[in-house]
Amino acid sequence: MSTDDRLQAGIIGRTLRLMLAGLLLWMTYIAMRLDDQAFNLKVAAVFTGLTAFYAALHFIVNRYLPRLNRWYGAVLAVAPVIVVFAVGGPLGRVASVAFVGASLLLQAVRGDGGCEVMAIPSLLFRKHTHLVCILFSPIDWIEKHLTGPGGLPE
């Protein structure tokens, strides 16, 4: 997917991403501020592991699965971070919340509208996937249809 046909987030989608990212990153800061340095290093290691996993997934999707349904692919892409959150205990919860928060912040700043967990790999590889954002893509599509004459400014 080239930069011209990548999924774009409008002002409403970007604002909502920014607000949710701020909340998630604030929660991460509070959790990490109250724990010791060893816990924080483990959180950083899990965060790095999630980044490496999603970088590999990004490569596989772009290289070998370009025809994967964008919604099924997004569900499959989001599932690992949900599993880490659910079974990882406090360490997994803090790391997955930090990962999703950082990804949403990156999407809000760049104006990307694709899959939320693929934002960091998209920045690293400078190539976007065709996968959608489960939570925000419907908002982006509605906002896109509201732009123009009589709608939101472009």
Solvent accessible surface area in square Angstrom, and as a share of the most:
residue,aa,sasa,rsa
1,M,65,0.29
2,S,63,0.41
3,T,94,0.55
4,D,137,0.71
5,D,89,0.46
6,R,47,0.17
7,L,32,0.16
8,Q,101,0.45
9,A,11,0.08
10,G,26,0.25
11,I,117,0.59
12,I,67,0.34
13,G,0,0.00
14,R,86,0.31
15,T,61,0.35
16,L,65,0.32
17,R,0,0.00
18,L,89,0.44
19,M,124,0.55
20,L,53,0.26
21,A,0,0.00
22,G,40,0.38
23,L,100,0.50
24,L,25,0.13
25,L,55,0.27
26,W,153,0.54
27,M,91,0.41
28,T,11,0.07
29,Y,113,0.43
30,I,52,0.26
31,A,32,0.25
32,M,50,0.22
33,R,136,0.50
34,L,129,0.64
35,D,68,0.35
36,D,89,0.46
37,Q,137,0.61
38,A,55,0.42
39,F,33,0.14
40,N,37,0.19
41,L,118,0.59
42,K,115,0.49
43,V,4,0.02
44,A,50,0.39
45,A,64,0.50
46,V,41,0.23
47,F,54,0.23
48,T,87,0.51
49,G,39,0.38
50,L,10,0.05
51,T,22,0.13
52,A,63,0.48
53,F,91,0.38
54,Y,0,0.00
55,A,18,0.14
56,A,54,0.42
57,L,38,0.19
58,H,2,0.01
59,F,96,0.40
60,I,75,0.38
61,V,3,0.02
62,N,33,0.17
63,R,154,0.56
64,Y,138,0.53
65,L,76,0.38
66,P,83,0.52
67,R,231,0.84
68,L,49,0.24
69,N,73,0.38
70,R,79,0.29
71,W,87,0.30
72,Y,152,0.58
73,G,2,0.02
74,A,0,0.00
75,V,84,0.48
76,L,117,0.58
77,A,1,0.01
78,V,20,0.12
79,A,40,0.31
80,P,35,0.22
81,V,6,0.04
82,I,99,0.50
83,V,83,0.47
84,V,39,0.23
85,F,86,0.36
86,A,69,0.53
87,V,118,0.68
88,G,32,0.31
89,G,21,0.20
90,P,87,0.55
91,L,48,0.24
92,G,3,0.03
93,R,105,0.38
94,V,18,0.11
95,A,0,0.00
96,S,4,0.02
97,V,21,0.12
98,A,9,0.07
99,F,0,0.00
100,V,32,0.18
101,G,0,0.00
102,A,28,0.21
103,S,0,0.00
104,L,3,0.02
105,L,66,0.33
106,L,34,0.17
107,Q,2,0.01
108,A,7,0.05
109,V,99,0.57
110,R,75,0.27
111,G,3,0.03
112,D,5,0.03
113,G,2,0.02
114,G,13,0.13
115,C,4,0.02
116,E,16,0.07
117,V,1,0.00
118,M,3,0.01
119,A,4,0.03
120,I,24,0.12
121,P,0,0.00
122,S,4,0.03
123,L,81,0.40
124,L,105,0.52
125,F,97,0.40
126,R,208,0.76
127,K,90,0.38
128,H,20,0.09
129,T,6,0.04
130,H,27,0.12
131,L,1,0.00
132,V,0,0.00
133,C,0,0.00
134,I,68,0.34
135,L,104,0.52
136,F,9,0.04
137,S,2,0.02
138,P,54,0.34
139,I,52,0.27
140,D,10,0.05
141,W,85,0.30
142,I,110,0.56
143,E,7,0.03
144,K,145,0.61
145,H,153,0.68
146,L,89,0.44
147,T,44,0.26
148,G,22,0.21
149,P,145,0.91
150,G,94,0.91
151,G,38,0.36
152,L,50,0.25
153,P,119,0.75
154,E,182,0.81
